[in-house]
Amino acid sequence: MTSGSLPKDSRRPKLAPTITAGYRLFSAPDFEAVCTRARANAVTRLRASPGRVRMRAGQEFEPRGLKIEALDAHGALLPNVPIAIEIEAYSNLVDLSIADGAIRPLAPGTLRIRVHTICGTKVVELFVMASIFP
């Protein structure tokens, strides 16, 4: 998730440009503490930038290039909220045989990338459309 810090002269968060994306970034015993520190139960909305992704067939796409923000009911940024990034499992447009976090487009087309919270029982999600070009 994007991280935020408050500049000395402002109450608006300064955002990092990307998310930290990778395979299994923390262990199960740490999960509850990570979620609590991030105030993940307060997330009411996720916001993505860009809202639509362009990919090239044959070139890896790194999800860390997405800017995903978790927001509370007042619109305040909640940094470091654990999220999952998924692609449509039935898609023949991408290589599904990998588990390293990269998306490998195979053929032109359109697919949805699902981003969702993974803490607690309330799931907040958003979909980012991806266009794959030759």
N, C-alpha and C positions, 0 to 999 in steps of 0.2 A: 504494500500500500504506500501511497505517497507519504512522505514525512513532512511535518510542518514545524516551524519555530516562529516565535513572535519577535519581530524586530524591536529594538529599544524604543523607537519613536512611533510605533504604530501598534494597533490592536489587531490588525489583519495578519493572518499567517502568511509566511513566505514559503512557497511550495517547492519541493524538489521536483525535477523534471520527469522522473520516471518512478515506477514501482520496483520493489525488490522481488523478482520472480525467480523461482527455482524449484527444484524437486525436493520436497520434504525439508523445509527451512527450519523447522523446530521439531522436537520430539514430543511424543504423546504425554509424558509426565509434565512437560512445561506448558501444555496447551491451555489449561485453565488460567494459569498466571498470565500468559501472553494475552489472552482474551480480556481478562480483568484490567490489566494495565492499559490496554488500548480503548477501554470503555466500549467494547464491541456491542454490548447489549443496547447501547444508545443509538446505534445506526438506524436511520429511517430512510436513507437514500444513498445510492451510489451514482457518481457522475464520471463519465469517461471523456477523454480528449485524446485523439480525435474520436468523433462519434462513428466514423466509418473508416475502415482500414483498407489500404491498398497493398496487395501482395503480388509477387511474381512467381509463376510456376517454376519449380526447380530451385528457388532461393528460400532459405530458412527465414522465418519471421520470429523474432524474439518478443514474447509478451511483455518483457520489461520496457519495451518502447511505448506501451500504453501508459497514459496518465489516468489513474483511477483514484478518485477521492471518495472517502466515506464521510457523510454529513449527518449531523444530528437533526432533531426536529426544528432547531433554530437556524440551521444552515451553517453551523460551526464545523470546521474540519476536525475529524477524529483521526489522528495519525496512527500508522502501524496496525491497522485493523487487519487480521488475517482474512484472506480471500482465496477462493479457488477460481481458476480460469479453465474453462472446458470448451471443447468444440463438439459439434454434432457427431455423435459416434457412428451414425450410419453413412456419413459422407464418404464418397469415393474421390473427393477432391483433395484430400490430404493423406499423408502417410501416418497411419495410426499405430504403427509397430514400434514407436519410440516412446520413451518415458523420461526424456531429459529436459522437458519444458519447452523446447522449440516446436514451432508449427512448421511442417514441411509441405507446402502446397504442391500438388502433382498436376493439376489440370485447371484450365480456366473455369470460372463459375462464381457463385456467391454462397457464403455460408455464414452462420451466426456463431459468435463467440459469446458464451455465457460467463459472466463474472458474478460471483455471489459470495456472501459472507458465510463463514463456516463455524462461527461460535454460537453456542446456545441453540435454542429451538426456533427462534424467529429468523427466517432466511430473508435477506434483502438481496435482490438480484437486478441485473441489467443485461441487456444484449447489445453487442457491438456487431454491426454488419461488416463483413469482410468481402471485398471483391478481389478475385484472383485473375490476373492477366497473364497472357502467354509470355 
